[in-house]
Amino acid sequence: MAYMKPIPPLTALRCFEAVARLGGITLAARELHVTHSAVSQQIKVLEDAMGVAMFVREARGLRLTEDGRLYALEIRTALRDITQATRRAQARPQESELVVATLPSFALHWLVPRLPSFRAAHPYYRVRLLTSLQLEDLRHGVSDIAIRMGQGHWPDVAQQKLFDDELVVVAAPHFALGPHGGLPRSAAEVLACPLIASPDAPWSDWCRAARLPEPAAEATVLSAGDSSIVLGAVMLGQGVALERRSLVAHAMARGELVQVTEIRVPYRYPYWLVWQQRDLLNARQTHFAQWIEGQVDAYLREARPGGR
């Protein structure tokens, strides 16, 4: 059986990839924060270990051989994979850490205000939130559990519906841009106010429920894809907005926002609790799932008319 030479040292591979990508030892040494001679030595170590010439030495510097060019492409991919695998391993939750992936707006306006009760019930966990508009790939094991918004039916995950949301019109209590210099008093007056819009909360649905024509385009003074930006502008008194009740309920309870009509319309995307598909939940997942189920029940009771 032929003797297989050992894999070259990682340091030599990193130096080789940098020289191949940047086109010279000086630039590679600068990027890697080492000396010129250190990089040269590592290139020699690599070539000796491989038994293959990676560069041709010329008067103006080094030039990749064809073997070197092809090897550099594969090593670059391998180093990237090692980097990503290392980051995922470092990011995986520890036994004392609960990692929850969710949307930034839901985390800020619904989840974070309720987390003190989770910490009171489970003081041995440190909670870490991963917030993104992109779906977290639970197969990587970076998060324990996730809260998603959508129609469900995601592949390769277990899912449990948390609740359906609804859209309501809100304004700041000090809003002064209505037709009478204050808060609108009717559905028609709402549409006469400066409107703040988000793409996932179309005014058309609300207008159908109110039996009113859709507002003119110029009525919208600001639009933003992030609901937190929308609500920030509303709290500054810049307009009224149609937003998810889940995002405004806490601010209304604190008196920072008011609902200006009783007209409400269903929101098309429910919230779901999702986790990696397997037979049993671990302790962290079980504790969080039980806790959030109780929080959802309390929230839905408060959200019902006359529920408070």
MOSULGI-V545543 format. One record per residue. RES is the residue in one letter. SS is DSSP state (helix for helix, strand for strand, loop for the rest). PHI is phi in degrees with one decimal (* if undefined). BURIAL is I if it has 24 or more other C-alpha atoms within 12 Angstrom, else O. Layout:
res->RES ss->SS phi->PHI burial->BURIAL
res->RES ss->SS phi->PHI burial->BURIAL
This chain:
res->M ss->loop phi->* burial->O
res->A ss->loop phi->-67.8 burial->O
res->Y ss->loop phi->-76.6 burial->O
res->M ss->loop phi->-97.0 burial->O
res->K ss->loop phi->-68.2 burial->O
res->P ss->loop phi->-66.7 burial->O
res->I ss->loop phi->-63.3 burial->O
res->P ss->loop phi->-59.4 burial->O
res->P ss->loop phi->-59.1 burial->O
res->L ss->helix phi->-60.8 burial->O
res->T ss->helix phi->-61.1 burial->O
res->A ss->helix phi->-64.7 burial->I
res->L ss->helix phi->-65.2 burial->I
res->R ss->helix phi->-64.3 burial->I
res->C ss->helix phi->-64.5 burial->I
res->F ss->helix phi->-60.8 burial->I
res->E ss->helix phi->-62.0 burial->I
res->A ss->helix phi->-66.6 burial->I
res->V ss->helix phi->-63.2 burial->I
res->A ss->helix phi->-63.3 burial->I
res->R ss->helix phi->-74.4 burial->I
res->L ss->helix phi->-92.1 burial->O
res->G ss->loop phi->86.8 burial->O
res->G ss->loop phi->-177.1 burial->I
res->I ss->helix phi->-70.8 burial->I
res->T ss->helix phi->-61.3 burial->I
res->L ss->helix phi->-66.2 burial->O
res->A ss->helix phi->-65.4 burial->I
res->A ss->helix phi->-61.2 burial->I
res->R ss->helix phi->-65.4 burial->O
res->E ss->helix phi->-66.3 burial->O
res->L ss->helix phi->-88.1 burial->O
res->H ss->loop phi->60.4 burial->O
res->V ss->loop phi->-132.5 burial->O
res->T ss->loop phi->-83.1 burial->O
res->H ss->helix phi->-58.3 burial->O
res->S ss->helix phi->-66.9 burial->O
res->A ss->helix phi->-65.1 burial->O
res->V ss->helix phi->-66.6 burial->I
res->S ss->helix phi->-57.8 burial->I
res->Q ss->helix phi->-63.0 burial->O
res->Q ss->helix phi->-68.8 burial->I
res->I ss->helix phi->-63.7 burial->I
res->K ss->helix phi->-63.9 burial->I
res->V ss->helix phi->-58.6 burial->I
res->L ss->helix phi->-63.4 burial->I
res->E ss->helix phi->-64.6 burial->I
res->D ss->helix phi->-65.1 burial->O
res->A ss->helix phi->-67.8 burial->O
res->M ss->helix phi->-81.7 burial->O
res->G ss->loop phi->71.7 burial->O
res->V ss->loop phi->-133.5 burial->O
res->A ss->loop phi->-79.1 burial->I
res->M ss->loop phi->-91.7 burial->I
res->F ss->strand phi->-133.0 burial->I
res->V ss->strand phi->-103.7 burial->O
res->R ss->strand phi->-82.7 burial->O
res->E ss->strand phi->-124.1 burial->O
res->A ss->loop phi->-59.9 burial->O
res->R ss->loop phi->-92.9 burial->O
res->G ss->strand phi->134.6 burial->O
res->L ss->strand phi->-102.6 burial->I
res->R ss->strand phi->-129.8 burial->O
res->L ss->strand phi->-62.9 burial->I
res->T ss->loop phi->-76.7 burial->O
res->E ss->helix phi->-64.1 burial->O
res->D ss->helix phi->-61.8 burial->O
res->G ss->helix phi->-65.3 burial->I
res->R ss->helix phi->-62.8 burial->O
res->L ss->helix phi->-67.3 burial->O
res->Y ss->helix phi->-65.9 burial->I
res->A ss->helix phi->-61.4 burial->I
res->L ss->helix phi->-61.8 burial->O
res->E ss->helix phi->-72.7 burial->O
res->I ss->helix phi->-65.5 burial->I
res->R ss->helix phi->-59.7 burial->I
res->T ss->helix phi->-63.6 burial->O
res->A ss->helix phi->-64.6 burial->O
res->L ss->helix phi->-65.7 burial->O
res->R ss->helix phi->-64.3 burial->O
res->D ss->helix phi->-63.8 burial->O
res->I ss->helix phi->-63.1 burial->O
res->T ss->helix phi->-61.9 burial->O
res->Q ss->helix phi->-66.7 burial->O
res->A ss->helix phi->-63.7 burial->O
res->T ss->helix phi->-65.3 burial->O
res->R ss->helix phi->-62.5 burial->O
res->R ss->helix phi->-64.9 burial->O
res->A ss->helix phi->-63.9 burial->O
res->Q ss->helix phi->-68.5 burial->O
res->A ss->helix phi->-85.6 burial->O
res->R ss->loop phi->-63.4 burial->I
res->P ss->loop phi->-63.6 burial->I
res->Q ss->loop phi->-87.9 burial->O
res->E ss->loop phi->-59.7 burial->O
res->S ss->loop phi->-94.6 burial->O
res->E ss->strand phi->-122.2 burial->I
res->L ss->strand phi->-109.0 burial->I
res->V ss->strand phi->-110.5 burial->I
res->V ss->strand phi->-118.9 burial->I
res->A ss->strand phi->-98.6 burial->I
res->T ss->strand phi->-161.8 burial->I
res->L ss->loop phi->-75.6 burial->I
res->P ss->helix phi->-57.0 burial->I
res->S ss->helix phi->-65.6 burial->I
res->F ss->helix phi->-66.8 burial->I
res->A ss->helix phi->-60.3 burial->I
res->L ss->helix phi->-68.7 burial->I
res->H ss->helix phi->-96.0 burial->I
res->W ss->helix phi->-117.1 burial->I
res->L ss->helix phi->-77.1 burial->I
res->V ss->helix phi->-58.0 burial->I
res->P ss->helix phi->-60.2 burial->O
res->R ss->helix phi->-97.5 burial->O
res->L ss->helix phi->-61.3 burial->I
res->P ss->helix phi->-54.4 burial->O
res->S ss->helix phi->-71.1 burial->O
res->F ss->helix phi->-67.9 burial->I
res->R ss->helix phi->-65.7 burial->O
res->A ss->helix phi->-66.8 burial->O
res->A ss->helix phi->-79.1 burial->O
res->H ss->loop phi->-134.4 burial->O
res->P ss->loop phi->-67.5 burial->O
res->Y ss->loop phi->-82.6 burial->O
res->Y ss->loop phi->-101.5 burial->I
res->R ss->strand phi->-98.9 burial->O
res->V ss->strand phi->-95.1 burial->I
res->R ss->strand phi->-124.8 burial->I
res->L ss->strand phi->-100.3 burial->I
res->L ss->strand phi->-105.6 burial->I
res->T ss->strand phi->-108.6 burial->I
res->S ss->loop phi->-162.6 burial->O
res->L ss->loop phi->-80.3 burial->O
res->Q ss->loop phi->-91.6 burial->O
res->L ss->loop phi->-71.0 burial->I
res->E ss->loop phi->-74.1 burial->I
res->D ss->loop phi->-79.8 burial->I
res->L ss->helix phi->-68.9 burial->I
res->R ss->helix phi->-67.4 burial->O
res->H ss->helix phi->-74.2 burial->O
res->G ss->loop phi->74.0 burial->I
res->V ss->loop phi->-75.4 burial->I
res->S ss->loop phi->-118.3 burial->I
res->D ss->loop phi->-76.7 burial->I
res->I ss->strand phi->-158.8 burial->I
res->A ss->strand phi->-138.1 burial->I
res->I ss->strand phi->-116.4 burial->I
res->R ss->strand phi->-118.5 burial->I
res->M ss->strand phi->-120.2 burial->I
res->G ss->strand phi->164.4 burial->I
res->Q ss->loop phi->-90.1 burial->O
res->G ss->loop phi->81.5 burial->I
res->H ss->loop phi->63.8 burial->O
res->W ss->loop phi->-74.4 burial->O
res->P ss->loop phi->-73.6 burial->O
res->D ss->loop phi->66.5 burial->O
res->V ss->strand phi->-134.3 burial->I
res->A ss->strand phi->-84.6 burial->I
res->Q ss->strand phi->-144.0 burial->I
res->Q ss->strand phi->-134.9 burial->I
res->K ss->strand phi->-68.7 burial->I
res->L ss->strand phi->-92.9 burial->I
res->F ss->strand phi->-168.0 burial->I
res->D ss->loop phi->-87.2 burial->I
res->D ss->loop phi->-107.3 burial->I
res->E ss->strand phi->-142.3 burial->I
res->L ss->strand phi->-103.8 burial->I
res->V ss->strand phi->-133.9 burial->I
res->V ss->strand phi->-91.6 burial->I
res->V ss->strand phi->-129.3 burial->I
res->A ss->strand phi->-148.6 burial->I
res->A ss->loop phi->-75.5 burial->I
res->P ss->loop phi->-58.8 burial->I
res->H ss->loop phi->-92.9 burial->O
res->F ss->loop phi->-55.7 burial->I
res->A ss->loop phi->-129.6 burial->O
res->L ss->loop phi->-110.6 burial->I
res->G ss->loop phi->-75.7 burial->I
res->P ss->loop phi->-57.8 burial->O
res->H ss->loop phi->-107.1 burial->O
res->G ss->loop phi->81.0 burial->O
res->G ss->loop phi->-152.6 burial->I
res->L ss->loop phi->-67.1 burial->I
res->P ss->loop phi->-65.0 burial->I
res->R ss->loop phi->-104.8 burial->O
res->S ss->loop phi->-147.9 burial->O
res->A ss->helix phi->-62.0 burial->I
res->A ss->helix phi->-63.3 burial->O
res->E ss->helix phi->-70.6 burial->I
res->V ss->helix phi->-57.4 burial->I
res->L ss->loop phi->-73.7 burial->I
res->A ss->loop phi->-88.6 burial->I
res->C ss->loop phi->-90.0 burial->I
res->P ss->loop phi->-61.8 burial->I
res->L ss->strand phi->-103.7 burial->I
res->I ss->strand phi->-114.9 burial->I
res->A ss->strand phi->-122.3 burial->I
res->S ss->loop phi->-128.1 burial->I
res->P ss->loop phi->-60.3 burial->O
res->D ss->loop phi->-91.6 burial->I
res->A ss->loop phi->-131.4 burial->I
res->P ss->loop phi->-69.1 burial->I
res->W ss->helix phi->-65.6 burial->I
res->S ss->helix phi->-59.5 burial->O
res->D ss->helix phi->-63.8 burial->I
res->W ss->helix phi->-66.3 burial->I
res->C ss->helix phi->-63.7 burial->I
res->R ss->helix phi->-63.4 burial->O
res->A ss->helix phi->-65.7 burial->O
res->A ss->helix phi->-86.2 burial->I
res->R ss->loop phi->58.4 burial->O
res->L ss->loop phi->-129.4 burial->O
res->P ss->loop phi->-67.1 burial->O
res->E ss->loop phi->-65.2 burial->I
res->P ss->loop phi->-68.1 burial->I
res->A ss->loop phi->-66.5 burial->O
res->A ss->helix phi->-58.4 burial->O
res->E ss->helix phi->-71.1 burial->O
res->A ss->helix phi->-71.4 burial->O
res->T ss->strand phi->-82.6 burial->I
res->V ss->strand phi->-92.4 burial->I
res->L ss->strand phi->-157.4 burial->I
res->S ss->strand phi->-133.5 burial->I
res->A ss->loop phi->-151.2 burial->O
res->G ss->loop phi->-79.8 burial->O
res->D ss->loop phi->-107.2 burial->I
res->S ss->helix phi->-62.0 burial->I
res->S ss->helix phi->-65.3 burial->I
res->I ss->helix phi->-67.1 burial->I
res->V ss->helix phi->-57.3 burial->I
res->L ss->helix phi->-68.9 burial->I
res->G ss->helix phi->-61.5 burial->I
res->A ss->helix phi->-66.7 burial->I
res->V ss->helix phi->-63.5 burial->I
res->M ss->helix phi->-64.3 burial->I
res->L ss->loop phi->-81.8 burial->O
res->G ss->loop phi->81.8 burial->I
res->Q ss->loop phi->-84.4 burial->I
res->G ss->loop phi->171.8 burial->I
res->V ss->strand phi->-109.4 burial->I
res->A ss->strand phi->-139.0 burial->I
res->L ss->strand phi->-99.2 burial->I
res->E ss->strand phi->-139.0 burial->I
res->R ss->strand phi->-64.9 burial->I
res->R ss->helix phi->-60.9 burial->I
res->S ss->helix phi->-58.7 burial->I
res->L ss->helix phi->-90.0 burial->I
res->V ss->helix phi->-113.6 burial->I
res->A ss->helix phi->-60.0 burial->I
res->H ss->helix phi->-68.0 burial->I
res->A ss->helix phi->-67.1 burial->I
res->M ss->helix phi->-67.5 burial->I
res->A ss->helix phi->-64.8 burial->O
res->R ss->loop phi->-85.5 burial->O
res->G ss->loop phi->82.1 burial->O
res->E ss->loop phi->-87.0 burial->O
res->L ss->loop phi->-137.1 burial->I
res->V ss->strand phi->-130.5 burial->I
res->Q ss->strand phi->-86.2 burial->I
res->V ss->loop phi->-99.7 burial->I
res->T ss->loop phi->-142.7 burial->I
res->E ss->loop phi->-85.2 burial->O
res->I ss->loop phi->-72.6 burial->I
res->R ss->loop phi->-135.5 burial->I
res->V ss->strand phi->-131.6 burial->I
res->P ss->strand phi->-63.7 burial->O
res->Y ss->loop phi->-93.9 burial->I
res->R ss->loop phi->-76.6 burial->O
res->Y ss->loop phi->-118.7 burial->O
res->P ss->strand phi->-71.6 burial->I
res->Y ss->strand phi->-98.1 burial->I
res->W ss->strand phi->-133.2 burial->I
res->L ss->strand phi->-96.7 burial->I
res->V ss->strand phi->-130.0 burial->I
res->W ss->strand phi->-152.5 burial->I
res->Q ss->strand phi->-60.5 burial->I
res->Q ss->loop phi->-66.3 burial->O
res->R ss->loop phi->-162.0 burial->O
res->D ss->loop phi->-69.4 burial->O
res->L ss->loop phi->-127.7 burial->O
res->L ss->loop phi->-77.7 burial->O
res->N ss->loop phi->-81.0 burial->O
res->A ss->helix phi->-62.0 burial->O
res->R ss->helix phi->-60.5 burial->I
res->Q ss->helix phi->-63.9 burial->I
res->T ss->helix phi->-63.0 burial->O
res->H ss->helix phi->-62.9 burial->O
res->F ss->helix phi->-68.8 burial->I
res->A ss->helix phi->-61.7 burial->I
res->Q ss->helix phi->-65.7 burial->O
res->W ss->helix phi->-65.4 burial->I
res->I ss->helix phi->-70.9 burial->I
res->E ss->helix phi->-61.9 burial->O
res->G ss->helix phi->-66.8 burial->O
res->Q ss->helix phi->-65.7 burial->I
res->V ss->helix phi->-64.4 burial->I
res->D ss->helix phi->-58.5 burial->O
res->A ss->helix phi->-65.4 burial->O
res->Y ss->helix phi->-62.8 burial->I
res->L ss->helix phi->-67.4 burial->O
res->R ss->helix phi->-63.7 burial->O
res->E ss->helix phi->-69.7 burial->O
res->A ss->helix phi->-73.6 burial->I
res->R ss->loop phi->-69.4 burial->O
res->P ss->loop phi->-55.5 burial->O
res->G ss->loop phi->77.0 burial->O
res->G ss->loop phi->-79.4 burial->O
res->R ss->loop phi->-92.2 burial->O
